[in-house]
């Protein structure tokens, strides 16, 4: 489980591998989180980045989740985290998405389903040329500002112009492998783009584990979240960005 900061609300990600158990979801899918305006993304991860080899597990998992939590509107389903560059939209990702959408819609008719895109959720332009026809479907975009620049931003612009609804369920200011230093200038360019297009985004991630992507210094407690003394430079950039805009919620921090 991890938390991300998203404009206007706090977003919890429930990250699942095939060895995880569904009862783990109860702590963050029950009404208190809905009442407090916290959304939950139930995010299906695969050990080899190839969800199509685990269809039976995914079918069983999303059947249980959709059956149990379909009455909670704050639940979002992310059915495949970061399909890698070895699978294509037409041959693998789209057919898999159709299957999982049918599984979920059998019990949950309305909640948003988030569909992964090729090349670790970057090739949104390819998807935009052949999107799914179902309602309440959005498509994942991931970026790390230290690595992904105009080449990926141009893909986003193309997808947007073709009418593809997108959600940045993960972003950061480093590179995906952590080898590139923080690039706050490129992050600013990304923020300007997604804000101008009305695309929501969630920063990865609220943690103090010492990784470059952690917004908290180590060690930190829950009540230290958003305290300046416990924020990394990355964390400060994220918090300052969110506080500088009107997200429709009050912030006391």
N, C-alpha and C positions, 0 to 999 in steps of 0.2 A: 504494500500500500504506500502511496506517496501523495503529496499534496502539491498543487501548482497554483500560482497566482494568475487569475484571469480577470480581465476588465469587468468590474461590477459584482463579482462574486468569488467565493473560494471554491476551488474545484478539487475534489478528491479523485484520484485514479486508483482503482482496484486492479492491480496487475496480476494476471493469472497465467500460470503454466499448467500443463496437464496433470501435474502432481498435486495441485492446490485443491482445497475443499470448498464447496459453495457456502457452508455455514460461516466462513470468514466474512462474507458480505453483510451479515446482519448488523454489525456495529455501525456501518455508515450508510445503510440504505433505509433505515427506519425513519419514521416521521420527524424526530427532532432535527435532522439535517435538512429536511425539506422545509420545515418551519423557519429555520434560520437562513434560508436562501442559499444553501450549499448544494451544488450539483455534484453528482457522482458519475464518473465515466467508468464503466466496467470494460476493462481493456484486455483483450485476448492476445497474449504473447506466445510465440512458439520458439522452441529451443533451437531450431535450425532455420528460422525465418521462412518456413514453408508450411503454412497452415493447411494446404491442400493434402498433406500427408497425415493430417490429424483430424479429418472431417468428422469422424465418429465421436471423438472427444469434444470437439467444438459443438456439434449438434446436441449432445447430451448436456453440455454446460449451459448453452444459451436457452435450451428448453427449460432447464431448472430455474434459471435467472428470470426469464420472461414470465414464466408461470407464477413465480413467487412475488415479483415486484412490479407487475404491469400496472398496478393502481397508483404508483408513485411517479408523478410527472418529472421529478428531478433526476431520473435515471436515464443515462445515455449509454448506448451500446457501441463500443469500438471493436469491430469484429476481427480485425487483423492488424496488429501493430507492425508497421514498417516492412511491407513486402520488399524483398531485396531485388537487386538488378537482374537476377537470373530468371525472374518470372515476368510474364507480360500481362497487360490488362486483359486483352482479348482471350488468351488461352487459359489463364489460371485465375486471376484476381476477380474478374467480372463473374464468371460462372460460380466461383466460391461465394461471392457476395450475394448472388441471387439465392443460393441455397440457404445461407444464414438468415437472409431477410425473410424468406418463407418460414423458417423455423421460428423466428422471433414474432412475426406478425400473426402467427397462429394464436398467440396469447396476448401480445401487446400490439394493438392496432395503430397507436399514434406516436409513441416516444421516438425521439431522434435516433437513427442508426448512422454511425460514422463508418465510412468505407475507406479502406486504405488505397493508396495509389502506388504505382511502380517506383522502383529505385529509392527505397526508404522514404516513401511519401513525398517525393519531389516532382514526379512527372505528371503534374495535374493537367498539363496541356494535352497530353495523350488521352486522358480520361474524358476531358471536355468534348472531344470529338465523337465519343460514343458512350454517353452516360447511361445510367440506369433510369428506368421510367417510373420507379416507385416514388411515393410521396414521403416527405420527412426524411430524406436522405441527404447527408452532407459528406464531403470528401476531405480526407486528411491532407494537410500540408505540414511538413516539418522543415525547419531550417536552423542552422547554426551560423551566426554572422561571421565568425572567423574563417569560414570555409565557403559558405554559399552566398554568392553576391549577385551581380546583374544577370548572370546566366539563369539562375533560378527565379529571380524576380521577373524576368521576361516571360518565363513559363506561367507564372501566376497571372500576369497581365493578360496573356493569351487566353487562359482558362476563364478568367473573369469576363472577358469580352464575349466569350462563347456561352456565358450564362451559368457556369458551374459554381454551385454553392460550396464554400470551403471553410474549414475550421483548423486553425493552427493548434493542434493538441500538444505540441511540444516545440519549444525553441530555446536557444541560448545564444550567448555572445562569443563562445569559443568555437572550436571545431569538434566534430563528432568523436574524434579519437583523442582529444585533449592536447594535441601537440601544438596547436596554434594558440597564441595569446588572445586575451579578450580584445575584441574589436568593437568598441562602443560606437564608433562612427558608423560602421556598417550596420550595427544594430539600430541606430537612429534612422538610417535609410529604410530598413525593414519596417520599423514602426510607422514611419510616414506612409509607406505603401499600404500596409494592411489597414491602417486607420482610414485612409482615403477611400478604400474599397469596402469598408464596413465589415471586414473579416475579423472575427473574434480570435483571441490567442491566449495560450496558457504557457507561462514560463516554467521551465524545468530547472530546478525544483526546490521545494521548501525542505531543506535537509541540512545537516551539519556534519556530513560524513567526510569532509575534506576534499571532495572532488571539485574541479573547477566549476561545475554546474550547480554547486550548492550555494544558496543565497545566504546561508547562516554560517558564522564562524564556529569552530569546534573548541569546546563543547557549548551547546545552547539548550535551553529548556523551552517548553511550549510557550511559556509566558514571555520569552525573549523575542518572539517573532515580531519583526518590524521595529525592534529597538535598534537605534543606530549603532550602538556599541557592539552589537552581535551580527551586523550585516557585513557580508563580503562586499568588495567593490561592485561585483555583479549584482548582488542583492540591493545595494543602494541605488544603482541605476534603475532597477525594476521598480522599486518602491517609489522613487522620485517621479518616474514616468507615470505611474498610476495616480499618484497624488496630484499631478499637474493637469489632470483632465477630469471631466464630469462623467463619472460612470453610473450615475443614478443612485449611488449609495453614499451614506455618510461614513467618514473615516475619522476615528478618534485617536489614531496612532500618530 
